[in-house]
Amino acid sequence: MTISVIIPTLNEYTVLAQTLAHTTALDLGDIIVVDGGSTDGTVPLAEELCARTANMGVITAPRGRARQMNEGAKASRGETLLFLHADTQLPDNAGRIIESALADPTVNGGRFDVQFDHPSPWGRMIGAFMNWRSRLSGIATGDQAIFVRRQVFEQLGGFSDIPLMEDIEFSKRLKRAGRVAALRETVTT
């Protein structure tokens, strides 16, 4: 199974290098950075980092996370699409975890639990609440690194072109389409 990692960006210069270094080391498949008009040096940084690795690329798209992620999906090659925020780190064994979840053919996609990189008591509580709400409702946010089979993503028509909460709207449609894995392994944001 090949996994394409799609990272939408908009002025993510301060966090992108760390995320790309970590994600590249996981050797998941291709990595597509989709910029929506950054003015802070994100694009030159991404281009420099992507030039060092064969399976990485930078494209631009009209501003809007949904548009950017849809364009990234079109440019990617993987059987599985993983949508990752530029400030989020996947677990070291993310590829194996995703493959294991999708080994069940009735599972269309999924998401990880989330934790914050500098957790305060409030941060731990917010993360626990996000994970609990998501597990209970079956609805995920982009912070939880949503992944989906390409075929299902295309059947659903990708992300709806809405300015906010495109991740929640998509995860609702994904849930209606079939089973969604609520993984207990965590991403760090």
Phi, psi and chi 1 to 4 in degrees:
 res  aa     phi    psi   chi1   chi2   chi3   chi4
   1 MET       -  131.7  168.6 -171.8  -49.7      -
   2 THR  -104.1  140.2   57.2      -      -      -
   3 ILE  -117.3  125.9  -60.0  171.1      -      -
   4 SER   -99.4  127.8  -70.0      -      -      -
   5 VAL   -99.9  123.4 -179.0      -      -      -
   6 ILE  -114.6  121.1  -63.4  147.4      -      -
   7 ILE  -118.8  104.4  -55.3  173.5      -      -
   8 PRO   -76.5  138.7   28.0  -31.6      -      -
   9 THR  -131.7  150.5   59.4      -      -      -
  10 LEU  -157.6  103.0 -179.4   63.7      -      -
  11 ASN    56.5   57.9  -63.7  -33.7      -      -
  12 GLU  -111.3   23.7  -55.9  -72.9   -4.2      -
  13 TYR   -53.0  -41.1 -179.7   82.9      -      -
  14 THR   -73.2  -18.0   60.5      -      -      -
  15 VAL  -118.6  -17.3  -64.8      -      -      -
  16 LEU   -66.0  -41.5 -172.8   59.8      -      -
  17 ALA   -58.5  -43.7      -      -      -      -
  18 GLN   -64.2  -44.5 -179.5 -179.3   -2.7      -
  19 THR   -64.8  -44.0  -62.3      -      -      -
  20 LEU   -65.8  -40.9  -74.0  178.4      -      -
  21 ALA   -61.5  -46.6      -      -      -      -
  22 HIS   -65.6  -45.3  179.6   77.7      -      -
  23 THR   -67.7  -39.7  -53.7      -      -      -
  24 THR   -60.4  -41.6  -59.1      -      -      -
  25 ALA   -63.0  -21.5      -      -      -      -
  26 LEU   -76.6  -17.6  -60.7  179.0      -      -
  27 ASP    53.4   53.8 -163.8   28.3      -      -
  28 LEU   -84.2  -35.2  -62.2  172.2      -      -
  29 GLY   154.4 -145.5      -      -      -      -
  30 ASP   -80.2  152.4   57.7  -25.2      -      -
  31 ILE  -124.2  124.0  -60.1  170.7      -      -
  32 ILE  -117.1  117.3  -50.4  -65.6      -      -
  33 VAL   -93.1  125.5  175.9      -      -      -
  34 VAL  -118.2  107.4 -170.8      -      -      -
  35 ASP   -93.9  141.2 -167.8   73.1      -      -
  36 GLY  -108.6   27.3      -      -      -      -
  37 GLY   109.2   35.0      -      -      -      -
  38 SER   -59.8  146.8  -67.8      -      -      -
  39 THR  -120.6    8.4   57.9      -      -      -
  40 ASP  -110.1   11.7   68.9  -15.2      -      -
  41 GLY    96.3    6.2      -      -      -      -
  42 THR   -59.4  -47.4  -65.7      -      -      -
  43 VAL   -65.3  -50.0  172.3      -      -      -
  44 PRO   -58.9  -38.8  -23.3   31.8      -      -
  45 LEU   -62.4  -48.4  172.8   67.4      -      -
  46 ALA   -61.9  -42.2      -      -      -      -
  47 GLU   -62.9  -41.6  -71.4  172.2  -18.8      -
  48 GLU   -62.6  -45.9  177.0 -173.4  -28.0      -
  49 LEU   -68.5  -38.6  -64.0  169.9      -      -
  50 CYS   -70.7  -28.6  -70.5      -      -      -
  51 ALA   -64.6  -21.8      -      -      -      -
  52 ARG   -84.2  -12.4  -59.8  178.1 -166.3  167.2
  53 THR  -131.4  129.8  -53.8      -      -      -
  54 ALA   -65.0  -32.7      -      -      -      -
  55 ASN   -95.0   21.9  -70.8  -23.3      -      -
  56 MET  -122.9  148.7  -72.9  176.0   40.2      -
  57 GLY  -151.6  159.0      -      -      -      -
  58 VAL  -122.5  130.3 -179.3      -      -      -
  59 ILE  -130.3  164.3   62.9  173.4      -      -
  60 THR  -115.4  154.8   58.0      -      -      -
  61 ALA  -149.2  161.9      -      -      -      -
  62 PRO   -58.0  144.4  -23.0   32.5      -      -
  63 ARG   -56.9  140.2 -177.0  175.9  -66.4 -171.6
  64 GLY   132.6  119.4      -      -      -      -
  65 ARG   -55.7  -41.5 -164.9  172.1  -85.1  167.5
  66 ALA   -61.2  -47.8      -      -      -      -
  67 ARG   -60.5  -45.0  -68.0  175.3 -174.4  155.5
  68 GLN   -62.6  -44.8  -68.9  169.2 -117.4      -
  69 MET   -67.6  -37.5  -68.5 -172.8  -66.6      -
  70 ASN   -63.6  -41.9  -72.8  -23.7      -      -
  71 GLU   -66.2  -38.6  -70.8  -58.9  -44.9      -
  72 GLY   -62.7  -40.4      -      -      -      -
  73 ALA   -62.2  -41.7      -      -      -      -
  74 LYS   -62.9  -36.3  -71.5  177.6 -166.6  171.7
  75 ALA   -82.9  -11.2      -      -      -      -
  76 SER   -88.3  168.9   68.7      -      -      -
  77 ARG  -119.4  -10.1  -60.0 -177.1  -54.9 -102.6
  78 GLY   -73.4  157.1      -      -      -      -
  79 GLU   -74.9  -24.6  -56.9  162.9   57.3      -
  80 THR  -120.9  137.6  -58.5      -      -      -
  81 LEU  -108.3  130.9  -53.5  174.6      -      -
  82 LEU  -121.8  118.0  169.9   62.4      -      -
  83 PHE   -98.4  116.8  -61.5   95.5      -      -
  84 LEU  -122.8  128.1 -175.5   67.1      -      -
  85 HIS   -69.9  150.1  -75.8 -174.6      -      -
  86 ALA   -66.6  -15.1      -      -      -      -
  87 ASP  -108.4   21.9   63.8  -10.2      -      -
  88 THR  -120.1  135.3  -58.4      -      -      -
  89 GLN  -107.0  129.7  -53.7  -68.6  -53.6      -
  90 LEU   -78.2  157.8  -66.5  164.1      -      -
  91 PRO   -65.9  154.1   15.3  -20.6      -      -
  92 ASP   -59.5  -27.9  -69.5  -21.0      -      -
  93 ASN  -106.7   32.7   53.1   -8.1      -      -
  94 ALA   -57.0  -42.3      -      -      -      -
  95 GLY   -59.7  -47.4      -      -      -      -
  96 ARG   -63.8  -40.3 -176.6 -171.3   56.3   72.6
  97 ILE   -63.1  -46.4  -65.9  166.1      -      -
  98 ILE   -65.4  -45.5  -67.1  168.9      -      -
  99 GLU   -58.6  -40.9  -74.5 -179.8   12.7      -
 100 SER   -63.4  -43.9  179.0      -      -      -
 101 ALA   -63.4  -39.7      -      -      -      -
 102 LEU   -87.0   -0.3  -66.0  177.6      -      -
 103 ALA   -64.4  -25.9      -      -      -      -
 104 ASP   -81.5  113.3  179.6  -17.5      -      -
 105 PRO   -65.4  -12.6   20.0  -27.2      -      -
 106 THR   -84.9   -8.2   66.7      -      -      -
 107 VAL   -90.5  121.7  173.6      -      -      -
 108 ASN   -88.4  -24.1  -73.7  -26.4      -      -
 109 GLY   179.6 -163.5      -      -      -      -
 110 GLY   179.8 -166.8      -      -      -      -
 111 ARG  -158.0  161.7   59.9   78.8  172.7  158.0
 112 PHE   -97.8  162.4  -69.4   86.3      -      -
 113 ASP   -71.4  163.2  -87.5   -3.8      -      -
 114 VAL  -126.2  146.0   66.9      -      -      -
 115 GLN  -138.8  158.2   67.0 -176.9    5.3      -
 116 PHE   -96.1  147.6  -63.8  101.0      -      -
 117 ASP   -71.9  -24.8   60.2   -6.8      -      -
 118 HIS  -126.6   73.9  -61.2  -67.7      -      -
 119 PRO   -73.0  124.1   27.2  -31.4      -      -
 120 SER   -94.6  172.2   65.9      -      -      -
 121 PRO   -55.6  -39.6  -28.7   36.5      -      -
 122 TRP   -65.5  -42.1  -75.8  110.3      -      -
 123 GLY   -62.4  -42.9      -      -      -      -
 124 ARG   -62.4  -39.8  -77.1 -170.0  -68.7  -81.5
 125 MET   -66.9  -43.6 -175.4  175.3   74.3      -
 126 ILE   -63.1  -45.2  -69.1  167.8      -      -
 127 GLY   -61.0  -45.1      -      -      -      -
 128 ALA   -62.3  -40.7      -      -      -      -
 129 PHE   -66.1  -43.4  177.9   73.3      -      -
 130 MET   -57.8  -46.5  -75.1  173.6   64.7      -
 131 ASN   -65.9  -42.5  -62.1  -29.8      -      -
 132 TRP   -64.0  -47.7  172.5   80.8      -      -
 133 ARG   -60.7  -42.3  178.5 -152.9   40.1   83.8
 134 SER   -66.3  -42.7  177.9      -      -      -
 135 ARG   -64.1  -40.9 -163.6  168.5  -51.2  -71.3
 136 LEU   -69.9  -43.8 -174.2   65.5      -      -
 137 SER   -90.7  -22.6   68.5      -      -      -
 138 GLY    78.9    9.8      -      -      -      -
 139 ILE  -106.0  135.3  -54.6  -57.7      -      -
 140 ALA  -117.7  160.1      -      -      -      -
 141 THR  -110.3  162.6   66.1      -      -      -
 142 GLY   -59.6  -27.8      -      -      -      -
 143 ASP   -61.3  -18.4  -70.5  -38.4      -      -
 144 GLN   -93.8   11.2  -66.0  171.8  -60.0      -
 145 ALA    54.6   74.1      -      -      -      -
 146 ILE   -69.8  134.5  -63.6  169.5      -      -
 147 PHE  -126.7  153.4   59.4   91.8      -      -
 148 VAL  -156.2  147.0   60.0      -      -      -
 149 ARG   -64.3  135.9  -64.6  178.5 -166.8  -84.8
 150 ARG   -54.4  -45.5  175.7 -174.9  -68.6  -79.9
 151 GLN   -58.1  -41.3  178.7 -177.2    3.8      -
 152 VAL   -69.3  -43.5  173.2      -      -      -
 153 PHE   -55.1  -45.9 -178.2   80.1      -      -
 154 GLU   -68.1  -40.1  -69.1  171.8   -7.4      -
 155 GLN   -61.5  -35.0  -72.8  170.8  -10.6      -
 156 LEU   -80.6   -7.6  -66.0  174.4      -      -
 157 GLY    79.7   19.3      -      -      -      -
 158 GLY    69.9 -159.0      -      -      -      -
 159 PHE   -79.0  139.7  -72.4   94.3      -      -
 160 SER   -70.1  140.8  -64.3      -      -      -
 161 ASP   -79.3   76.8 -170.3    8.1      -      -
 162 ILE  -123.1  151.5   55.8  178.3      -      -
 163 PRO   -74.0  -27.3   21.6  -29.0      -      -
 164 LEU  -138.8  153.5  -67.5  172.1      -      -
 165 MET    60.4   29.7  -60.5 -164.4  -62.5      -
 166 GLU   -62.7  -31.2   74.6  -68.3  -30.4      -
 167 ASP   -67.1  -43.9   47.4   -0.1      -      -
 168 ILE   -66.9  -43.9  -68.6  171.0      -      -
 169 GLU   -61.9  -42.4 -169.2  -84.1  -21.7      -
 170 PHE   -65.3  -44.1  177.7   77.5      -      -
 171 SER   -65.4  -28.9   70.9      -      -      -
 172 LYS   -65.3  -43.9  -73.6  178.9 -179.5  178.8
 173 ARG   -67.8  -37.7  -70.9 -172.9  -71.1  126.5
 174 LEU   -62.1  -42.1 -179.1   60.7      -      -
 175 LYS   -62.3  -41.1  177.7 -177.2  165.3 -174.5
 176 ARG   -66.9  -25.9  -74.9 -167.4  -61.6  -92.3
 177 ALA   -79.7  -17.4      -      -      -      -
 178 GLY   159.3 -166.0      -      -      -      -
 179 ARG   -71.0  143.5  -69.8 -171.9   52.0 -145.6
 180 VAL  -127.6  129.0  178.1      -      -      -
 181 ALA   -82.3  126.0      -      -      -      -
 182 ALA  -102.4   90.5      -      -      -      -
 183 LEU   -74.9  143.3  -55.9  176.8      -      -
 184 ARG   -87.2  -16.0  -66.6 -158.2 -179.4  -89.8
 185 GLU   -65.9  147.3  -68.5   85.2   -3.5      -
 186 THR  -109.8  146.8   59.2      -      -      -
 187 VAL   -98.9  154.5  -65.4      -      -      -
 188 THR  -114.4  126.6  -56.9      -      -      -
 189 THR  -124.4      - -150.7      -      -      -
